[in-house]
Amino acid sequence: MLTASGRNDGSEGRDQTLLYFGWLTLFIYLATPAGYLLDIQTSYLLKNQLHATATQISIFRLVTGIPVYIAFAFGLARDHWNPLGLRDRGFFLMFAPTTAAALIWMAFSGFSYLGLLVGMLLAMLSSRFVAAAYQGLIALVGQEKLMSGRLSALWNVVSAVPVVAGAFASGYISDHLAPQGAFFLVAAFTVLIALLGLWKPISVFGQLYEKPQARGADFIGNVRRLVKHRAIYPAVLICFLWNFAPGSATPLQFYLTNALHASDSVYSYYNGIFAAAFIPTFLLYGWLCKKVSLDRLLWWGTLIAVPQMIPLAFIHSANLALVLAAPIGLMGGIATAAYFDLAMRSCPPGLQGTLMMLVDGVLALSARAGDLLGSWIYNSSPTHGFTYCVIATTVVYALILLLIPLTPKTLIATRDGEPNPEAEVRNAPREAEPT
């Protein structure tokens, strides 16, 4: 669309940017070895064909999840390495096929516990490089084009699709798709990431790495800048607390199946409805972020989200749990999108991959730690254990309100698309740092 002066108003470029990241996000989350599709199949494969114990399956997940827990290391690699001279596209072209090769090898090699462990670990390692390139790229584009809010909304909406589909289709997949078929299917999605790496839309990559936000220093200098960058601390801590939900995983599953005598599928359906209910408020955030400053959205989203889990304390039937899953999910959408928006804005110049992957690892660790604490709280009282878990989750969410004031005001004072001269001045001296 042209303005009255005959110049392009940028809407076509923004649309192409959103289209590119929409497809990339979908392929990334469909292809992740840690996703529903492979996790369900490998757990059933270990249990039913290899007769692994619950402990062995837990160890399998723990070991293969190591690359996720140290995700920041892959982010550092993304920020310092330029594979094939193509930067992020080089990571897609190199490591997406590597991930696919590991998955295909597992499908053809015959299944054994050790073989699955080694193959899945290799797939997880290579896929983390792809994830680092994706998250670093989307954060860099969000910063440079002043559209971190819209990209956060897009990221969350599209990434929710595989989660929702997996939650509802998990039983069907395990019954009708052979283990080899699951590995081949995920490998195919991974190859699509590599093919997308051949595409270089000018709206995304035009002079992307030549601008100040993309410039870093040497390894030691970058580590020093990361540690001294005050904005990262509240952003990382907020994400940690948001995913540290002691009552939302194992305690809820046990409460539904043991206390309320619901079938195992009810917990899966609850998660599907819960995840799907986030999508409308993610879309709302994509509109609101252009009208309202991130400062207000952080406060609004958190205040709405603090009591998110309280309705769970009053459920007395499986059907009521499924009904309440929708409003509970709706209450978390604005907060989730705002926290991802904050993380993207908080990235130091040239270290987008490092911070975003640090957040990625923190989210995984906090989920595991919160679930562990929740299981302990749940087992502490046969009668009121789950209620205590709900209270603990609410208290943890309320702590986020104490962290929002610690976020640099210049970082969150603007709307999506609104220039922030003070933030640009703050980063100006770093333009002279070597790349």
C-alpha positions in Angstrom: 0.0 0.0 0.0 1.4 3.4 -1.0 0.9 6.6 1.0 -0.1 9.9 -0.5 3.6 10.7 -1.1 4.0 7.5 -3.2 6.2 5.7 -0.6 5.4 2.2 0.7 4.0 2.5 4.2 5.7 -0.7 5.2 2.6 -2.8 5.7 3.5 -5.2 2.8 6.9 -5.8 4.5 5.3 -6.4 7.9 2.9 -8.8 6.3 5.8 -10.7 4.7 7.7 -10.8 8.0 4.7 -12.2 9.8 4.1 -14.8 7.1 7.8 -15.9 7.2 7.8 -16.3 11.0 4.4 -17.9 11.0 5.6 -20.8 8.8 8.9 -21.0 10.5 7.3 -21.2 13.9 4.9 -23.9 12.8 7.6 -26.0 11.4 9.9 -25.5 14.4 7.3 -26.7 16.9 6.1 -29.6 14.7 9.6 -30.7 14.3 10.9 -30.4 17.8 12.1 -33.8 19.2 10.7 -32.7 22.6 7.2 -32.2 21.2 4.1 -34.2 21.8 4.4 -36.4 18.7 7.8 -38.0 19.5 7.5 -37.8 23.3 4.2 -39.8 23.2 5.6 -42.4 20.8 8.9 -42.9 22.5 7.3 -43.2 25.9 4.9 -45.9 24.6 7.8 -47.5 22.7 9.9 -47.7 25.9 7.0 -49.0 28.0 5.3 -51.4 25.7 8.0 -52.8 23.4 11.2 -52.4 25.4 9.4 -53.0 28.8 11.2 -50.1 30.4 10.3 -49.2 34.0 8.9 -45.8 35.0 12.3 -45.0 36.4 14.0 -45.8 33.2 11.6 -43.7 31.2 12.1 -40.8 33.6 15.9 -41.2 33.2 15.5 -41.2 29.4 13.6 -37.9 29.5 16.0 -36.4 32.0 19.1 -37.3 29.9 17.6 -36.3 26.5 16.4 -33.1 28.0 19.9 -31.9 29.0 20.3 -29.8 25.8 17.2 -27.9 26.8 18.4 -27.2 30.3 21.7 -25.7 28.9 20.0 -23.9 26.1 21.9 -20.7 26.7 25.1 -22.4 25.4 23.4 -22.9 22.0 22.4 -19.2 22.1 26.0 -18.2 22.6 27.0 -20.3 19.7 24.3 -18.6 17.5 25.6 -15.2 18.5 29.2 -15.9 17.7 29.2 -18.4 14.8 28.3 -17.7 11.2 27.8 -21.1 9.5 28.1 -21.1 5.7 28.4 -17.3 6.0 24.6 -17.2 6.2 24.1 -16.5 9.9 20.7 -17.8 11.1 19.8 -19.3 7.7 23.1 -21.3 7.9 21.9 -22.9 11.2 18.7 -23.9 9.5 20.5 -25.4 6.5 23.1 -27.2 8.5 21.3 -28.5 11.6 17.8 -29.1 10.4 19.1 -31.9 8.0 21.3 -33.2 10.8 18.2 -33.5 13.1 16.3 -35.3 10.3 19.2 -37.7 9.8 19.3 -38.6 13.5 15.5 -39.3 13.4 15.7 -41.4 10.3 18.7 -43.3 11.7 16.5 -44.2 14.8 13.7 -45.3 12.6 15.9 -47.7 10.5 18.3 -48.9 13.2 15.9 -51.1 15.2 14.7 -50.0 18.6 16.8 -50.5 21.8 16.9 -48.4 24.9 20.5 -47.3 24.3 19.9 -46.7 20.6 16.9 -44.5 21.3 18.8 -42.7 24.1 21.7 -41.9 21.8 19.6 -41.0 18.8 17.2 -38.8 20.7 20.1 -37.0 22.4 21.7 -36.3 19.0 18.4 -35.1 17.6 17.9 -32.8 20.7 21.4 -31.4 20.4 21.1 -30.5 16.7 17.6 -29.2 17.1 18.8 -26.8 19.8 21.0 -25.0 17.2 17.9 -24.6 15.1 15.9 -23.3 18.0 18.7 -20.8 18.9 18.8 -19.4 15.4 15.0 -19.1 15.3 14.7 -17.4 18.7 17.6 -15.1 18.1 16.3 -14.2 14.7 12.8 -13.4 15.9 14.1 -11.3 18.8 16.5 -9.4 16.6 13.8 -8.6 14.0 11.4 -7.7 16.8 13.9 -5.2 18.2 15.0 -3.7 14.9 11.5 -3.4 13.4 9.8 -2.4 16.6 7.4 -5.3 16.4 8.3 -7.5 19.3 4.7 -7.5 20.6 3.2 -8.7 17.3 5.9 -11.3 16.9 5.3 -12.5 20.5 1.6 -12.9 19.7 2.4 -14.7 16.5 4.9 -17.0 18.1 2.5 -18.0 20.9 -0.5 -18.5 18.6 1.3 -20.6 16.1 3.3 -22.6 18.6 0.1 -23.5 20.5 -1.3 -25.3 17.5 0.9 -28.4 17.7 0.4 -28.5 21.5 -3.4 -28.4 21.2 -3.4 -30.9 18.4 -1.1 -33.2 20.3 -3.2 -33.1 23.5 -6.3 -34.1 21.6 -4.7 -36.5 19.2 -2.2 -38.2 21.5 -4.3 -41.4 21.9 -5.1 -41.7 18.2 -1.5 -41.2 17.3 -0.3 -43.9 19.6 -2.9 -46.3 18.4 -2.7 -45.7 14.6 0.8 -44.4 13.9 3.7 -46.8 14.0 6.8 -45.6 15.9 8.8 -45.5 12.7 6.1 -43.4 11.1 6.3 -40.8 13.9 10.1 -40.5 13.4 9.7 -40.1 9.6 6.9 -37.5 10.0 9.0 -35.3 12.4 12.0 -35.7 10.1 9.9 -34.4 7.2 8.9 -31.3 9.2 12.6 -30.8 10.0 13.5 -30.9 6.3 10.9 -28.2 5.7 12.8 -26.0 8.1 15.9 -26.5 5.9 14.0 -25.6 2.8 12.7 -22.5 4.5 16.3 -21.6 5.1 16.7 -21.2 1.4 14.2 -18.3 1.5 15.6 -14.9 2.2 12.7 -12.3 2.3 14.1 -8.8 2.1 11.6 -7.7 4.8 13.3 -10.0 7.3 16.9 -10.1 6.3 17.5 -6.8 4.4 20.6 -5.3 6.2 19.4 -7.2 9.3 22.9 -8.0 10.6 24.4 -4.6 9.8 22.3 -2.6 12.2 23.4 -1.7 15.8 21.1 -4.2 17.5 23.0 -7.1 15.7 26.5 -6.0 16.7 28.3 -7.7 19.5 31.8 -8.0 20.8 34.2 -11.0 21.3 33.2 -13.9 23.6 34.6 -12.4 26.8 33.2 -9.0 26.0 29.8 -10.4 25.2 29.7 -12.4 28.5 30.6 -9.2 30.3 27.9 -7.2 28.6 25.3 -9.9 29.3 26.1 -9.9 33.0 26.0 -6.1 33.2 22.8 -5.7 31.2 20.3 -4.9 34.0 17.2 -5.5 31.9 17.8 -9.3 31.6 17.3 -10.0 35.3 13.7 -9.1 35.8 12.8 -10.6 32.4 14.4 -13.9 33.2 13.0 -14.0 36.8 9.5 -13.2 35.6 9.6 -16.0 33.1 10.9 -18.4 35.8 8.1 -17.5 38.2 5.4 -17.7 35.4 6.4 -21.3 34.5 6.9 -22.3 38.2 3.4 -23.6 38.8 3.4 -26.2 41.6 -0.2 -27.3 40.9 -0.6 -27.4 37.2 1.1 -30.7 36.1 1.5 -33.9 38.1 -0.6 -32.8 41.1 -3.5 -31.8 38.8 -3.2 -35.1 36.9 -3.3 -37.1 40.2 -6.1 -35.0 41.5 -8.2 -35.6 38.4 -7.6 -39.3 38.1 -7.3 -40.3 41.8 -9.5 -37.9 43.8 -12.1 -37.3 41.1 -11.8 -40.7 39.5 -11.5 -39.3 35.9 -10.0 -41.3 33.1 -6.5 -40.6 31.9 -7.8 -38.9 28.8 -9.5 -36.2 30.8 -6.1 -34.7 31.8 -5.1 -34.7 28.2 -8.3 -33.0 27.1 -7.9 -30.5 29.9 -4.5 -29.6 28.6 -5.8 -29.3 25.1 -8.7 -26.9 26.1 -6.3 -25.0 28.4 -3.8 -24.4 25.6 -6.4 -23.6 23.0 -8.0 -21.0 25.3 -4.8 -19.0 25.3 -5.1 -18.3 21.6 -7.9 -15.6 21.7 -6.0 -13.6 24.3 -2.8 -14.0 22.3 -4.6 -12.5 19.3 -6.0 -9.8 21.5 -2.5 -9.0 22.6 -1.4 -8.6 19.0 -3.9 -5.8 18.7 -3.5 -4.3 22.1 0.3 -4.0 21.9 0.0 -1.4 19.2 -2.4 0.7 21.3 -1.0 0.3 24.8 2.5 0.5 26.3 4.2 -2.7 27.4 4.4 -1.3 30.9 0.6 -1.3 31.2 0.2 -4.7 29.5 2.6 -6.3 32.0 0.6 -5.0 34.9 -2.8 -5.9 33.3 -1.7 -9.3 32.2 -0.2 -10.2 35.6 -3.1 -8.9 37.7 -5.4 -11.1 35.5 -3.1 -14.1 35.7 -2.4 -14.1 39.5 -5.8 -15.8 40.4 -5.6 -18.0 37.2 -5.5 -21.4 39.0 -7.8 -20.6 41.9 -10.9 -22.1 40.2 -9.2 -25.5 40.3 -9.5 -25.5 44.0 -13.3 -25.7 43.6 -13.6 -28.5 41.0 -15.5 -31.6 42.2 -15.9 -33.4 38.9 -14.0 -34.1 35.7 -16.6 -32.4 33.6 -16.3 -29.2 35.7 -12.5 -29.3 35.2 -13.0 -29.4 31.5 -15.4 -26.5 31.6 -13.1 -24.4 33.7 -10.1 -25.1 31.5 -11.2 -22.5 29.0 -11.5 -19.4 31.4 -8.3 -20.5 33.2 -6.5 -20.5 29.8 -8.0 -17.2 28.8 -6.6 -15.6 32.0 -3.0 -16.4 31.1 -2.8 -15.2 27.4 -2.0 -11.5 27.9 0.6 -12.3 30.6 2.4 -14.9 28.5 2.6 -12.7 25.4 3.8 -9.7 27.5 6.5 -11.7 29.1 7.8 -13.0 25.7 7.6 -9.4 24.4 9.6 -8.2 27.4 12.2 -10.9 26.9 12.7 -9.8 23.3 13.0 -6.2 24.2 15.5 -7.0 27.0 18.1 -8.7 24.7 21.4 -6.9 24.7 22.7 -6.0 21.2 24.2 -8.9 19.4 23.1 -11.4 22.2 19.6 -12.1 21.1 20.2 -15.8 20.8 21.9 -16.0 24.2 19.2 -14.3 26.2 16.2 -16.0 24.4 17.8 -19.4 24.9 18.6 -18.6 28.5 14.8 -17.9 28.9 14.1 -21.1 27.1 16.2 -23.1 29.5 14.8 -21.3 32.5 11.3 -22.1 31.4 12.1 -25.8 31.2 13.9 -25.9 34.5 11.2 -23.9 36.3 8.5 -26.2 35.0 10.4 -29.3 36.3 11.2 -27.6 39.6 7.7 -26.4 40.1 6.3 -29.8 39.3 8.7 -31.4 41.8 7.6 -29.0 44.6 4.0 -29.4 43.7 4.2 -33.2 43.9 5.8 -32.8 47.4 3.0 -30.4 48.5 0.3 -32.7 47.1 1.6 -35.7 48.9 1.9 -33.8 52.2 -1.8 -33.9 52.8 -4.2 -36.5 51.4 -7.2 -34.2 52.0 -6.0 -30.7 51.2 -2.8 -31.3 49.2 -4.1 -30.1 45.9 -5.6 -27.0 47.5 -2.2 -26.2 49.0 -0.8 -26.5 45.5 -3.2 -24.0 44.1 -2.4 -21.6 46.9 1.4 -22.0 46.3 0.9 -21.4 42.5 -1.1 -18.2 43.3 1.6 -16.9 45.7 4.3 -17.6 43.1 2.4 -15.7 40.4 1.8 -12.7 42.8 5.6 -12.4 43.2 5.8 -11.3 39.6 4.1 -8.1 40.6 7.3 -7.3 42.7 9.5 -7.7 39.6 7.7 -5.5 37.1 8.9 -2.2 38.8 12.5 -3.5 38.5 12.2 -3.5 34.7 13.9 -0.5 33.1 11.2 2.1 32.4 12.6 3.1 29.0 12.3 -0.5 27.9 8.6 -0.9 28.5 7.4 2.7 28.1 6.4 2.4 24.4 3.8 0.6 22.3 4.7 -1.9 19.6 5.9 0.1 16.6 6.6 3.2 18.5 10.2 4.6 18.4 12.0 4.6 21.7 14.7 7.3 21.5 15.9 6.8 25.1 16.5 3.1 24.5 18.4 3.9 21.2 20.6 6.4 23.1 21.3 3.8 25.8 22.5 1.3 23.1 24.4 3.9 21.0 27.9 3.4 22.6 27.8 -0.3 21.8 27.7 0.4 18.0 31.5 0.9 18.2 32.1 -2.6 19.7 33.8 -5.1 17.3 31.8 -7.9 15.8 
